[in-house]
Amino acid sequence: MRRIKLGILQTNHDKSVEVGDAFPDDAHRFRDLFDLQDERFTYRIYMTIGGEVPQDLDEQDAYMITGSPLSVLDQHVFTDALLDFIRRCDATQKPLLGACFGHQAIALALGGTVERSNQGYNVGVEETRFHETKDWMEPPRDSLQLYVFHEDQVTRLPEGCTLLGSSENCNIASFAKGDHIITTQAHPEFTYDFMACLLRFTEGKMPTATTKMAWDSLALDQDGSVFGSWATNFFRKALGDAR
């Protein structure tokens, strides 16, 4: 059986010395997460931050959209092309995963609503509680502790989508459409060292109480590797025997 060809649409390119020069970029963090699994992928990175999106969906078997410090509520050089790409994936039922910015972009493209949270930044390790069980959720868990770092959030699901999970500070923390789209507001690809670096780099830009709660939460275990297994299972099951 050949490897799944996974296209990763990278919507961030951190050029800071403190973070960007110290850690691999978003696409490579997801590659590291997926490479923990027995099922290995063949990767193609699309620098969507610069306007690159797949022209032919059949270039890859499945796709994912990364997180970004940018807001989906703003217009970027790649916004129109990305939203069109998402709609094409939906129309053809191409397997698609969105994380953080990707989660929000999928919601927006399909007719949902994204808004700035009136609670400000949601940062740290937060539990996502799952309301539905899917066959790709192996190993089975009722909830996952995952890194989060966001200010915008999905507040209304697109038509035809199903709420999968909620967290204390984000009601729509995960959703699905059919068997071909899943999302998470969280960052399963983050590591402790990367999250700690982000907090040090940004703590002066957030309220002291928010930063303290974020640091305190880092003492909790996180389940990014479990979500990595779920995502791998999702891609495999969505593709079936087509590969």
N, C-alpha and C positions, 0 to 999 in steps of 0.2 A: 504493500500500500504506500503510495507516494505521500510526501509531506504536504500538509495544507499550505497554500500560498497566502500569507497574511499581509495585506497592505496596511501600513500604519500612517495615518495622516497626522503629522506633527504641527500643532498650532501654536507652538512656543519655540523661541530660540533665545535662551537666556545668555546675554553677553556680559553679565556682571563678573567681576573678578572673584567676588566672595562666594557666589553660587555657581554661575555658569562655567567658570574655569576650574571649579573644584570637584564637580560631579558630572557623570554622563548626562546626556540630554534625555528628554521625556521618552522618545522612542526607544532608546537603549535601556532605560529603566523597565519598560514593558517587556523588552526582549529578555532581560535578566529574569523577570518574573515568570514568563512563559517557559523559559529554558529550564526551570525547575521541574517541569512536568515530563512524564515519560513520552508523551506525544510532542514531537518537535515540529516547528514551523520553518518554512522558508520565507524570509522577510523582504519586503520592499518598502522603503521609507519615502513618503511623499512630503516634501517641504511645503505644506499648505500655508504656513506662516508667510511664505513668499508668493503664494498664489497657485501652487501646484496641486492639482487634484487629478485623480484618474479620469482619463477621457473615455476609456472603454472599461466598463465594470468587469468584464471577463479577463482583464489583466491579472486579477487575483481571485482566489476562491472566496475570500472574506476580507472584511475591513474593520478597522477601529479608529476612533478619533480621540486624540489625547486631551489632557487638560492644558490650561494656559492661564497666566495672570491677566490676560485681556478679558474684557467683558463682552459677552454675546450681544449685549444691548447697544454696543457701539458698532459703527460701520467700519469694517477693515477692508484691506485690499482683496482679501480672499472670501469675504462674507457671502456674496451672491453665488460664487462658484461652489462654496462648501454647502450651502443650503440646497442648491440644485442637485449636488451629488447625493445628499441624504435622501431627497425625494426620489431620485432615480433608483437608489438602493431599495427604498420602500416599495416602489412600483414593481420592481423585478424580484422582490423578496430575497435580495442579496444579504447574507449574514453580516450584521453590523453591530459593533459594540461602541458605546460612548462613555467616557469617564470625565467627570467634572465639567469642563467647558464642552466636551463632546456630548455629554448627557444633556446639557442645556441647549446646545445647538440642534440636537435631534428633536427635542421638544418644540423648539421654535420653528424649525423647518416643517414640521408636521401639523402645525396649527395650535400648539400649546402656548402657554404664557410663562415668561421668565421675568422676574422682578428683583430689584435690590431688596435684600432683607432689612426689615426695620429693626432687627436686632444687631445689625452690624456684622462683623466678621465671625464666622464659625470655624474655629481652628482647634486642632488637636486630634486625639483619638476619640471617636464617637461610635456608639453602637447603632447599627442598622438592624431593625427588627423586620423580619420578612413575614408578609401576610399570606403569601402563596408559595406552594412548593412546586418546583419544576423538575422534570426528570434529569436535567443537567446539574442540579444542585447536589452533587456528590463530591466530597463527603457531606451528609445531611447536617444542616445547622438551622436553628430557628433564628439566629442572629449572628452578625459578624462585627467585630471591633475593627474599624478601619480609620486610617488617617484622613482628615478632611482639612481643607483650606479654601474657603470660598466666602463671597459676600452676596453674589447673585444666587437665585434658586428658582426652580420650576414651581410655579404656584397653581397651574392648571394643566392637566394632562391633555394631550392631543386626542381627538376622537379615535376610537378603536384601540387605544392603549390601555394596559392594565397596570395598576399600582402593584409593585412587588414588595417594596420596603420603605419604612419610615424611620427617622431618627428623632431624637428629642428636639432638635433645632431645625429640622428639615422634613416636612411631612412627605414630600415626594422625593425620596432619596434614591429610589430605584424603580424603573418601570420597564415594561416589555410591550412589544407589538407582535402579535402572532408568534411564530417560531423563528423569526428572522432578525429581530432587534431586541437588544437588552442594554440597559444603561445603569450607571452608578454615579452618584454625586461625589463619591469618595475617591481616594487615591490609593488603590491597592498596590501600586508599583512603588510607593514611597518606602524608604528605609528609615530607621531611627536617626541615623547620622544625617541623612538629607533633611528630614523634618526639623531636627535640631538646628541645622545650619540656616534653614529658612526662617525659623523663629528668631534667631540671633540677628539676621539681616533685616527683618521687618518689624521687630518688636517696638521700635520707636514710632511706627506708623499706626499702631493700634492702641486702644485703651489699656492701661496697666492691668486692669482686672481680666481682660480678655487674654492677655499674654500669660498671666499667672495661671489661669485655668488651663490654658494650652500646655504649659510646661508641666503642670501637675498631672495632666492626662497621659503624658508620655510614659508614665510609670506602668500603664496598662499594657498587657500583651495585645498584639494586633494580628489580624487574620488575613493579611494580604495574600499569602500563599494559598489559602483556601479559595479565595475569589479567583486566583489564577487557575486553580483546578476547575472551578465552575465555568469560567470563560472558555477554557480549552474544551470542556465537555459540550458547551453550547455550540461552539464552532463545528465540532465533530458531528453532533446530532443534527444541526441545521443543514449540513452538507450531505448527510446520509452516505449513500454509496456512490454519489456523483463523482467522487474523485478516484 
